[in-house]
């Protein structure tokens, strides 16, 4: 597999630290509110990455954190008169509802920042001992200029970064250099705080991820991923503090997904075009959101609109219709027959698409080319062996992409079967009034019947 590495700006062959194993760290949400569709893009995209690597035989250790201590959580807690922990617990629960709805596999580990305070303090101590960090008042800062490679991820020289640094200085900060960033924030009245060698306080945002990645994946990880907005300063600072503390490469590959626009404008609360996953799902369902988010290459910006969600729903309907028709054809096909020649062709095209920097757009194209050939197979009355081989590949591809997961129950209960048989018997006796009455009764139960040359096809709505 080749990955466009943000660090090197070139496509590189994936060579992992341990053969056959992949260690991935994905930046997770700050849990103070419902996730929005921008948050959902890396969730779905890097879920496909994980699924594909597992499909190709890798053992994947996928770590995604929860930032559960932050200014935004403190503000939310104060507004509602509850604790920061209560805010975090509520929105971690809500995150899991949306994540499950999007068919995102749970991470191998979902660490929380507040569960890793000792590891955070340990890294800060090491950085102070190595003179990469210093105590200023009640805070601890990292000396950015002392790390000679600072700016290597964002590909900006220190001078250019310094020019915009004044905009990020908070009132009351006392730094040696404008580029220095906070590792530990001294306690303020009414805020959660922990004891440390540098005084009572709480961790800065960047150091949390370095600590959690190191604890659960080791000093050098294979892939670090997240949204494009995290390249600077978050990921840049993660590299600096991790590599200075550990004396080795922090992450070998960096993957960043592009932005989401809404009706061709940047999504923001101030513009009133800010949508949570929950709100969109209530109108369109979760699966069309996932389809939309993986329908373009992950590095490309994508545009959200009602029309695109409708197109995603229609595309999914084609997949579900194909599956229903295929399963019905298999149940009525003659035994035997040779496997279809096109199966390996489509499997190869699908694998090659995802091996080329996770090109989900081309992977979906391979899936719909398969659907086209399956539909022809069904029309040509292919044998059961060929149809079953096609379904196997259809299921493989959908599983890797995380699609077609709202499948209907395989088993039709006895009551429905008896009604279908009674309708068939009524039609045979030309008692069409009874047949129509049974049809309407089944329709009220969410069952539609399609009369085909191969028999009655039961379709659940």
MOZIWO-V183443 format. One record per pair of residues at least 24 apart in sequence whose ideal C-beta (glycine too) atoms are under 10 Angstrom apart, sorted by the first residue. I is the first residue (numbers start at 1). GAP is how many residues later the second one is. If there is no record, write none. Layout:
BEGIN
I	GAP
I	GAP
END
This chain:
BEGIN
1	48
1	51
1	52
1	55
1	57
1	350
1	353
1	354
1	355
1	356
1	357
2	353
2	354
2	355
2	356
3	46
3	219
3	220
3	222
3	249
3	250
3	251
3	252
3	352
3	353
3	354
3	355
4	249
4	250
4	251
4	252
4	293
4	294
4	295
4	352
4	353
4	354
5	148
5	218
5	246
5	247
5	248
5	249
5	250
5	352
6	147
6	148
6	149
6	218
6	219
6	220
6	222
6	225
6	229
6	245
6	247
6	248
6	249
6	250
6	293
7	145
7	146
7	147
7	148
7	217
7	228
7	232
7	242
7	243
7	244
7	245
7	246
7	247
8	144
8	147
8	244
8	245
8	246
9	146
11	345
11	346
12	240
12	241
12	345
13	342
14	39
14	42
14	44
14	208
14	209
14	238
14	239
14	341
15	207
15	237
15	238
16	37
16	42
16	43
16	205
16	206
16	207
16	236
16	237
17	200
17	201
17	202
17	203
17	204
17	205
17	232
17	235
18	41
18	43
18	200
18	204
19	39
20	37
20	38
20	39
21	32
21	37
21	38
21	39
21	40
21	201
22	27
22	28
22	31
22	32
22	34
22	36
22	37
22	38
22	39
22	40
22	199
22	200
22	201
22	231
23	36
23	37
23	38
23	39
23	40
23	85
23	190
23	193
23	194
23	195
23	197
23	198
23	199
23	200
23	201
23	228
23	229
24	25
24	26
24	29
24	34
24	36
24	37
24	38
24	39
24	40
24	83
24	84
24	189
24	193
24	197
24	198
24	199
24	200
24	201
24	227
24	229
24	231
25	36
25	37
25	38
25	39
25	40
25	82
25	184
25	185
25	187
25	188
25	189
25	191
25	192
25	196
25	197
25	198
25	199
25	200
25	201
25	213
25	225
25	226
26	24
26	36
26	37
26	38
26	39
26	81
26	183
26	187
26	197
26	198
26	199
26	200
26	229
27	37
27	38
27	40
27	181
27	182
27	185
27	186
27	197
27	198
27	199
27	200
27	203
27	207
27	208
27	211
28	35
28	36
28	37
28	38
28	39
28	40
28	64
28	67
28	71
28	79
28	82
28	83
28	84
28	181
28	184
28	198
29	35
29	36
29	37
29	38
29	39
29	62
29	63
29	65
29	66
29	69
29	70
30	35
30	36
30	37
30	38
30	39
30	40
30	41
30	42
30	43
30	58
30	61
30	83
30	175
31	35
31	36
31	37
31	38
31	39
31	41
31	42
31	45
31	56
31	57
31	58
31	59
31	60
31	61
31	62
31	63
31	64
31	81
31	82
32	35
32	36
32	38
32	39
32	40
32	41
32	42
32	43
32	44
32	45
32	52
32	55
32	56
32	58
32	59
33	39
33	40
33	43
33	54
33	57
33	58
33	61
33	62
33	243
34	57
34	60
34	61
34	63
34	64
34	242
34	243
34	244
34	245
35	56
35	59
35	60
35	62
35	63
35	64
35	67
35	241
35	242
35	243
36	62
36	224
36	231
36	233
36	238
36	239
36	240
36	241
36	242
36	243
36	244
37	223
37	225
37	230
37	237
37	238
37	239
37	240
37	242
37	243
37	244
37	252
37	255
37	256
37	265
37	267
37	272
38	189
38	191
38	219
38	221
38	222
38	223
38	224
38	228
38	229
38	230
38	236
38	237
38	239
38	255
38	266
39	56
39	59
39	188
39	221
39	237
39	238
40	58
40	59
40	61
40	62
40	64
40	220
40	235
40	236
40	237
40	240
40	241
40	246
40	249
40	250
40	252
40	253
41	186
41	187
41	216
41	217
41	218
41	219
41	248
41	251
41	252
41	253
41	255
41	257
41	261
41	263
42	183
42	184
42	185
42	186
42	188
42	213
42	214
42	215
42	251
42	256
43	52
43	55
43	56
43	59
43	61
43	214
43	234
43	247
43	250
44	55
44	58
44	59
44	60
44	213
44	245
44	246
44	247
44	248
44	249
44	250
44	254
44	316
44	357
44	358
45	180
45	182
45	210
45	212
45	213
45	245
45	248
45	249
45	251
45	252
45	253
45	254
45	313
45	315
46	58
46	177
46	179
46	180
46	209
46	211
46	252
46	312
47	52
47	55
47	56
47	57
47	58
47	60
47	243
47	246
47	247
47	353
47	354
47	355
48	56
48	242
48	245
48	246
48	250
48	306
48	310
48	312
48	315
48	352
48	353
48	354
48	355
49	174
49	176
49	206
49	249
49	305
49	309
49	311
49	351
50	54
50	55
50	57
50	58
50	173
50	175
50	350
50	352
51	52
51	53
51	54
51	303
51	348
51	349
51	350
51	351
52	298
52	299
52	301
52	302
52	303
52	306
52	308
52	311
52	348
52	349
53	169
53	170
53	301
53	305
53	347
54	51
54	345
54	346
55	295
55	296
55	299
55	341
55	342
55	344
55	345
56	295
56	298
56	299
56	344
58	164
59	49
60	45
60	48
60	162
60	163
61	46
61	47
61	48
61	155
61	156
61	157
61	160
61	161
62	43
62	44
62	45
62	46
62	47
62	48
62	154
62	155
62	161
62	163
63	44
63	45
63	46
63	47
63	48
63	146
63	149
63	150
63	152
63	153
63	154
63	158
64	35
64	40
64	42
64	43
64	44
64	45
64	46
64	47
64	148
64	161
64	162
65	42
65	44
65	45
65	46
65	47
65	48
65	50
65	51
65	143
65	144
65	146
65	147
65	148
65	151
66	25
66	26
66	29
66	41
66	44
66	45
66	46
66	47
66	48
66	49
66	142
66	146
67	45
67	46
67	47
67	136
67	138
67	141
67	142
67	145
68	24
68	43
68	44
68	45
68	46
68	47
68	124
68	140
69	43
69	44
69	45
69	48
69	116
69	122
69	123
69	124
69	125
69	133
69	134
69	136
69	139
70	43
70	132
70	133
70	134
70	135
70	138
71	99
71	114
71	120
71	131
71	134
73	119
74	114
74	116
74	117
74	118
74	128
77	113
77	114
77	115
78	112
78	113
83	109
84	30
84	107
84	108
84	118
85	27
85	29
85	107
88	24
88	25
88	26
94	182
94	183
94	184
95	182
97	180
97	181
97	184
97	189
98	178
98	179
98	180
98	182
98	183
98	188
98	191
99	178
99	187
100	186
101	176
101	177
101	180
101	184
101	185
101	186
101	188
101	189
102	175
102	179
102	184
102	185
102	187
102	188
102	191
102	300
102	303
103	183
103	184
103	187
103	296
103	298
103	299
103	300
103	301
103	302
103	303
104	182
104	186
104	298
105	297
107	109
108	108
108	109
109	103
109	106
109	107
109	108
110	102
111	97
111	98
111	100
111	101
111	102
111	104
111	105
112	96
112	100
113	89
113	90
113	92
113	94
113	95
113	96
113	98
113	99
114	78
114	80
114	88
114	89
114	94
115	97
115	100
116	87
116	91
116	92
116	93
116	95
116	96
116	98
116	99
116	100
117	77
117	78
117	79
117	85
117	86
117	91
117	94
118	76
118	78
118	93
118	97
119	84
119	88
119	89
119	91
119	92
119	93
119	95
119	96
119	97
120	63
120	64
120	74
120	76
120	82
120	83
120	84
120	87
120	88
120	89
120	90
120	91
120	92
120	94
120	95
121	62
121	63
121	73
121	74
121	75
121	76
121	77
121	82
121	86
121	90
122	89
122	92
122	93
122	123
123	60
123	80
123	84
123	85
123	87
123	88
123	91
123	92
123	118
123	119
123	121
123	122
123	123
124	59
124	60
124	72
124	73
124	74
124	79
124	80
124	83
124	86
124	87
124	117
124	121
125	71
125	72
125	73
125	120
126	115
126	118
126	119
126	120
126	121
127	56
127	80
127	83
127	113
127	114
127	115
127	117
127	118
128	55
128	56
128	69
128	70
129	116
130	114
130	115
130	117
131	113
132	51
132	108
132	109
132	111
132	112
132	113
133	47
133	48
133	49
133	50
133	51
133	65
133	74
133	108
133	111
133	112
134	41
134	42
134	46
134	49
135	48
135	49
135	51
135	62
135	63
135	64
136	37
136	38
136	39
136	40
136	44
136	46
136	50
136	62
137	35
137	36
137	37
137	49
137	62
138	34
138	36
138	46
138	47
138	48
138	49
138	50
138	60
138	61
138	62
138	63
139	33
139	34
139	35
139	36
139	43
139	44
139	45
139	46
139	47
139	59
139	60
139	62
139	65
140	42
140	43
140	44
140	45
140	46
140	56
140	57
140	58
140	59
140	61
140	63
140	64
140	67
141	32
141	33
141	34
141	35
141	36
141	38
141	39
141	40
141	41
141	42
141	43
141	63
142	33
142	35
142	37
142	38
142	39
142	40
142	41
142	62
142	64
142	65
142	95
142	98
142	99
142	102
142	103
143	32
143	33
143	34
143	36
143	37
143	38
143	97
143	101
144	31
144	32
144	33
144	34
144	35
144	36
144	37
144	89
144	92
144	93
144	96
144	97
145	31
145	32
145	33
145	34
145	35
146	30
146	31
146	34
146	94
146	98
147	32
147	89
147	90
147	92
147	93
147	94
147	96
147	97
149	87
149	90
149	91
149	94
149	95
150	29
150	86
150	87
150	89
150	90
150	93
150	94
151	28
151	81
151	85
151	88
151	89
152	84
152	87
152	88
152	91
153	71
153	77
153	78
153	79
153	80
153	81
153	82
153	83
153	84
153	85
153	86
153	87
153	97
153	98
153	101
153	103
154	77
154	78
154	79
154	81
154	82
154	85
155	76
155	77
156	75
156	76
156	80
161	71
161	72
161	75
164	68
165	68
168	65
179	54
179	58
179	61
181	24
181	25
181	26
181	52
181	53
181	55
181	56
181	59
181	60
182	24
182	25
182	55
183	24
183	25
183	27
183	54
183	58
204	33
204	37
205	28
205	29
205	32
205	33
206	27
206	28
206	29
206	30
206	31
206	32
206	33
206	34
206	35
206	36
207	30
207	31
207	34
207	35
207	38
208	30
209	25
209	26
209	28
209	29
209	32
209	33
210	27
210	28
210	29
210	30
210	31
210	32
210	33
210	35
210	36
210	40
211	30
211	31
211	34
213	25
213	29
213	37
213	38
214	28
214	31
214	32
214	36
217	34
218	28
218	30
219	24
219	26
219	27
219	28
219	29
219	30
219	31
220	26
220	28
220	29
220	30
220	31
220	32
221	28
221	29
221	30
221	31
221	32
222	29
222	30
222	31
223	28
223	29
223	30
223	31
223	32
224	26
224	27
224	28
224	29
224	30
224	31
224	32
225	26
225	28
225	29
225	30
225	31
225	32
225	73
225	133
226	28
226	29
226	30
226	31
227	29
227	30
227	31
227	32
227	33
228	28
228	29
228	30
228	31
228	70
228	71
228	73
229	27
229	28
229	29
229	30
230	24
230	26
230	27
231	25
255	43
255	44
255	102
255	103
256	42
256	43
257	36
257	39
257	40
257	41
257	42
257	43
257	44
257	45
257	101
258	38
258	39
258	40
258	41
258	42
258	43
258	44
259	41
259	42
259	43
259	44
260	32
260	33
260	41
260	42
260	43
260	44
261	40
261	41
261	42
261	43
261	44
262	41
262	42
262	43
263	40
263	41
263	42
263	43
263	44
263	45
264	39
264	40
264	41
265	38
266	35
267	37
273	31
275	29
280	24
280	26
280	29
283	26
284	25
284	26
284	28
284	29
285	24
285	27
285	28
285	31
285	121
286	119
286	120
287	25
287	26
287	29
287	32
287	33
287	115
287	116
287	117
287	118
287	119
288	24
288	25
288	26
288	27
288	28
288	29
290	26
290	111
290	112
290	113
290	115
291	24
291	25
291	28
291	73
291	110
291	111
291	112
291	113
293	67
294	64
294	66
294	67
294	69
294	70
294	107
294	108
294	109
295	65
295	66
295	69
296	63
296	64
296	65
296	68
297	59
297	60
297	61
297	62
297	63
297	64
297	65
298	59
298	60
298	61
298	62
298	63
299	58
299	59
299	60
300	61
315	49
315	52
315	53
315	88
316	87
316	88
316	90
318	49
318	50
318	53
318	54
318	57
319	45
319	48
319	49
319	52
319	75
319	78
319	79
319	82
319	84
319	85
320	83
320	84
320	86
320	87
320	88
321	50
321	54
321	138
322	45
322	46
322	48
322	49
322	50
322	52
322	53
322	56
322	68
322	69
322	72
322	82
323	48
323	51
323	68
323	71
323	72
323	75
323	81
323	84
323	85
324	83
324	84
324	126
324	133
324	134
324	135
324	136
325	46
325	49
325	50
325	52
325	53
325	54
325	125
325	127
325	132
325	134
326	45
326	48
326	49
326	51
326	52
326	61
326	62
326	64
326	65
326	68
327	60
327	64
327	80
327	81
327	83
327	130
328	50
328	122
328	124
328	126
328	127
328	128
328	129
328	130
328	131
329	45
329	46
329	48
329	49
329	50
329	52
329	53
329	55
329	58
329	61
329	62
329	123
329	125
329	128
330	48
330	52
330	53
330	54
330	55
330	56
330	57
330	58
330	60
330	61
331	53
331	56
331	123
331	124
331	126
332	49
332	52
332	55
332	120
332	121
332	122
332	123
332	125
333	44
333	45
333	48
333	49
333	50
333	51
333	52
333	53
333	54
333	55
333	121
334	47
334	48
334	49
334	50
334	51
335	48
335	49
335	50
336	47
336	48
336	49
336	50
337	44
337	45
337	46
337	47
337	48
337	49
337	50
337	51
337	52
338	44
338	45
338	47
338	48
338	51
339	43
339	44
339	46
339	47
339	48
339	49
339	50
339	51
339	53
340	30
340	33
340	34
340	36
340	37
340	42
340	43
340	45
340	46
340	47
340	48
340	49
340	50
340	53
341	32
341	45
342	27
342	28
342	30
342	31
342	32
342	34
342	35
342	44
342	47
342	48
342	51
343	27
343	30
343	31
343	43
343	46
343	47
343	49
343	50
343	51
344	45
344	49
345	24
345	25
345	28
346	24
346	25
346	26
346	27
346	28
346	44
346	47
346	48
346	51
347	45
347	46
347	49
347	50
350	43
350	46
350	47
350	50
350	51
351	45
351	46
351	49
354	43
354	46
354	47
360	40
360	41
363	34
363	37
363	38
364	33
364	37
364	39
366	27
366	31
367	26
367	27
367	30
367	31
367	33
367	34
367	36
367	37
370	24
370	27
371	26
381	72
381	73
407	53
408	38
408	50
408	51
408	52
408	53
409	51
412	35
412	46
412	48
413	32
415	27
415	30
416	26
416	29
416	30
416	31
416	33
416	42
416	44
417	41
419	26
419	28
419	30
420	27
420	29
420	35
420	36
420	38
421	35
423	26
423	28
423	33
424	25
424	27
424	31
424	32
427	24
427	29
END
